[in-house]
């Protein structure tokens, strides 16, 4: 699908704003679950249990991606958006019935993971349809702010809710946010489609030469992100008087949001690949600081550096995927792209959890930073080769 914007370069259109508000509510509900590892360990689980639970969830979400992408390309984004929202309401309510580490917890977490996958893919697919192509990276970055602001407050809000009423209150607030977001989602209209070549399916997008570097490098970066998104809560618990999860994620999200709003056009002006390289190095630097951090200021500095990296890396990678994919295959391409982050959790959760359990958090976060740098190097090498082959084929 593609939306034409003749002589219209505005980003903040009414459909865009409505979609962003829905995204904000869904994301705020999601980021309350940064505290879920503490819920799991409170039930008697270990870091391995946390990694396995998140990994199984991601595996199911990945398996759903072929059907999800096909539906978005053939029937539109809206069915996936609404289905994901309603599944999220069920999952948030169902957490209140979990009392032990067992099959029911896996069922609930898998349902929640499927909801997140459906929402992540459909919200950004609709946003990509709405933004003018000439401002794609900037527009997707600004849309992403509607998910980063909840990250800034989600950690602290979760701390406050748990202190006031425990996890039952947190699950109740998350449910309410999802209900309102679903109501708003019904007002989101399907963007008009444009004619084009018939979609070739998942496999064609997976092996498309210009997209392979993004899939490969993006997966390694996603594994790196699993370090702080999955294990920061248990790190804070392990290092007494260290600070709170909200300290890191507030700094992370506020910096990522600020650079997108103030300097969102930088990738278009100096080149997306150049900015991407600096962004991934910044992300890795934040994780290196986490490896040795022992004070609250160090936790905040780590959040600033990692957030600056995320602030540019995600919209640049997403923008490159949208630009290189065929318009009629944008849904499946975005399904693959968002699946990278599930795959990162699937691989990184158990792997990094095992490192933390077998060694310590210092080794784990250094390993996480190494994955980010390996992703940058892999992307650079494979992309250079792909561009050379493309240039040779055009001669």
N, C-alpha and C positions, 0 to 999 in steps of 0.2 A: 504494500500500500504506500501511496505517496500523496501528499497534499501539496497543491500548487499555491504559491504565495506571490503572485505577480505584484511587484512594487510594494509588497508588505514585508517589512523587516522587523516589525514589532514582536517582542517575545511575550509580553504580558497581556495576551488576549484573554477574553472571558473564559473560553474553554481551558486554556492553559492554567489560569488561576484556580478554577474549580478542581481540575485534576491535581494541582499542587496541594490544595487544602485537604483533599482526600488522602493524598500521599502522606501528608503531615500526621494525620490521625492514625493511619495504619502504622507508620513508622514509630510514632510515640508508643503505641501498644507493643510493637516489636522490641523496642529498646528497653522496655521495662524488664524483658527477659534476659538482659545481660546478667541478671542476678540468678538465673536458673541453675548454674553450677552449684551455688550455695544451697539451693533447695535440694539438689541431688545428693550432695554430701551430707546434708542434714538428715536425709533418709538412710544414711549409712553407706553411701557410695564413695568411691575413690576417684582420683583423676582419670584412671583407666575407664571407669564407668561413664564419666563425663564424656571422654573422647569417643567411646563406643556408641553412646546414645546419640550424640551429635552426628557421628559417622553414619549410622544406620539411617537416620533421618535424611541425611544428604543423599545416600544411595537411592532411596525411594524417590526423592525429588528429582534426581538425575534421570531415573528410569521413566519419569513422567514427561520429560522434555520433548521427545519426538511427537507425541500426541498433542502436547500444548502448542508447539510451534506450528504443526499442521492446521490446527483449529484457528490459530490467529491469522494465518495466511489465507485460509479458505473461507472461514466464517466470520472473521473479525476478532478484534481484541476484547470486546465487551463481555462475551460469555466467560472468558477466563478471569476477567476482572471481578465480575459479580460472584462467580463460583468460588474464587479464592477468598473473597471477603466473608462470605457466609460460612465457609469452612473454618476460617479463623475465629469466628464467633463461637462455633461449637468447641474448638480446641481450648480456647481461653476458659470457657465454662468447665470443661472436662478436667482441667488441671486441679480443680478443687476436690475432685474425687480420688486423687492419687495419694496413697498412703505408704507405699513401699516401692523398692526397686523391683520391677517385675514387668510382665507382658503389657499390662494396662498402661503403664508409663510410656512404653514404646509406642503403643497405638496412639496415645494422645500426642506425643511428640512428633510422630510421623505425620499426623493430620495437620499439626501446626506447621511443620516444615513444608508440606505440600501447599498450604495456604500462602506461606511466604514466597514460595517459588512462583506460584501463579500470579500473585500481586506484583512481585518484582519484575517479572517479564512483561506483563500486560501494561503496567503503569508507564514503564520506560518506552515500550513500543508505541503507545499512544502519544507520549511526549515527543518521540522522534518524528512522528507523523505531523505534529503541530508546529514544531519550530522551523523557521526558514532555513533551507539547506546552507546558505552562506554564513549562517550564525549557529551551525549545528553544535559544535563543541561547547561554545559559550552558552547556548540555550539549554543543552542537556546538563551542563554544569550548574546553571541557575536552578533548573528543575530539581536537581539533586540536593540543593540547599533545603528544600522542603522535607528531605529525609535526614539531613545533617543536624538541623536545629533540634529535632526530637532527640537525636543522639546526645546533644549537649545537655539536655535536661533530663533525659531518660535515666541515666545512672543515679543522679542526685534524687530525682523523683522516686525511683525505686527504693533507694536508701530510706527516704522519708516514709514511704508507704509501709515498708517492712518494719521500721521502728514503731510505727503507729498501730498497725494491725496485722503484722506478719504477712506471710505469702497469700493467705486468703484475700486480704484487701488488695494486694497487688494484682491478683488474678481477676478480681471484680472490676477494678479500674480498667484493666486491659480489655476486658469484655465490653465495657461501656464504650470505650474508644472505638472498638471494631464495629459496634452496632451503628454509631453515628457515621462512621466512614462508609459503611455499606449503604446507608440511606443516601448519602451524597453521591455515591458511585452510580446509583440509578439515574442521576441527572447527567452523567457523562455520556455524550453521544459518540457514536462510532464515526471516526473521520472518514470522509469520502475516499474511495479507492480510485486508482487510475489504471487503465489497461496496460498490460505488459506481458512479457514472456511467462508461460505457465511455471509455477514453482516446481523445482526439481527434487525437493525433499531434503531431509536431514543429511544424508550421506554426501550429496553434492556440495552442500555448504561446508561440511566438515573438511573436505579435501580441496576446496577451492584454494589455489596457490596463494592468493593475496591475503587470505584469512588464516591460513595455517600458522603463520608466525604469531598472530594475535591470540589464537587458541593456546599455543604452546607456552609462550611467555606469560600470558594472562593466568594460566593455571598455576605456574610457579609463584607468581605474585599472590594469588589467592591462597595458596598454602601458607605463605608468610603471614597473611592477614589472620589466619586461624589462630596464630599465636596470641594476639591480644584480644580478639573477639571471643575466644573460647576460654582462655585461661587467666585473664587479668583478675577476675574475681578471686580465684583461688590463690593467685600470687599475693594479692592484698591481704588475704586471710593469713597466708604463711609468713608474711613480713609484718609483724605487729608494729603499731604506731607508724605505719608507712603512709597512710592516707586512705582515700576512698576511691572506689571505681569512678564515681562522678567527677573527681578531680581530673583524671586522665581524659575521660570522654568529653567533658565540657571543653577543655582546651583543644582537644582533637577536632571536635565538630565546629567550634567557633572559628578556629583558624581556617579550616577547610571551607567554611561558608564565606568568610571574609575575602579570601583570595578569589573565590569564584565571582563574588559580587563586584569587587573593586578591580580585579585584574583578570576577569574571565576571558577577555579577548586576547590575552597574551599568546596562547598557543597559535592562534591564527596569524598573529603579527610576526612572531619569530620562528615559527615552525613547531608543529605538535610533537615531533619526535625529540627535538632538543629539550623541550619542557618536560616531556615524559621521562627522559633520562635523569634529569635533576630531581624530579618528583620521587622516583623510585629509590634513588640514593637517600633522599631525605626520610622516606619511610623506613628504610633499613637503619638509618642512624637513630631514629626514635626507638627502635627495638633493641639496638645495642645499649642505649642508655637504660632501658628497662632491665637489661641483664644485670646491671650493677646498682640500679637505683635503690636508695635506702631512706630517702627523705621525701616529703611531700613536694617540695620545689622540683626535685629531679623527676618525679612522676609527671608533673605538669609540663616540664621541658620536653619529656619524651612524647607527651600528647601533642604538643605544638609541632614538633618535627614530623611525627607520623601523620598528623592531620594535614599538614601542608602537602605531604606526599600524596595522601589519598585525595586531597582537594583537586589536584590536577590529574593524577593518574587515571582515576575512574572515568571522568568524562572524555578524556583523550582517547582511551582505549575504546570506550563505547562509541564515540564519534567516528573513529576509524572503522569499526565494524559496520555501522550504519552506512557509511560512505562507500565501502568496498562491496557490500552485499547487494544483490539485485533487489530493486524495490519490491518485487512480488515475493521475495524470499526474506524480507526483513524480519518477519515474525519468527521464523525458524532460526535465523542468525542471532537474534536477540535471546531466543530460548537457549541456544548454545552458550552465548556469552554469560548469561546469568547462571547457567549450570556450572560454569567454571568455579563460581564461589561455593556452590554446594560440593563440587568435587574437591575444592581446596579444604573444606571442612572434613569431608570423607577421608581424605588422605592425611591432612595435617592434624586432625583431631586425635586419632589414635597414635600417630607417629610422634607428635610433639608431646602428647600426654605421657607416652612411654618414656620419652627422653626426660621429662620433668620428674617422673617417678623413679627412673633408674639412675639419673644423675642429679640434676637440680634445675631450678628455673633459670639460672644464669646460662647454662649450656643450652637450654631450650630456646631462649630468646636469641642467643647468638646463632643457633641453627635456623631460626625463623628469618633473621636478617639475611642469612646466606641464601635462603630460597628466593628472597626478593631480588638480590643482586644477580643470582643465576637466571631469574626470569628476564631481567633487563638484558643480560648478555645473550641469552638464547633468542629473544625477540630481535635484537639488533642483527645477529648473524643470519637468522632465517629470513628476515625481511630483506636484507641486502641481496641474498641469493634469489629470492622471489622476484624482486624488482629487476635483477639482471636477466632472469629467464623471460620475464614479460617484455623487456626491451628488445631482447634477441628475437622473440617471436614476432615483434612488430616490424622488424627490418625486412 
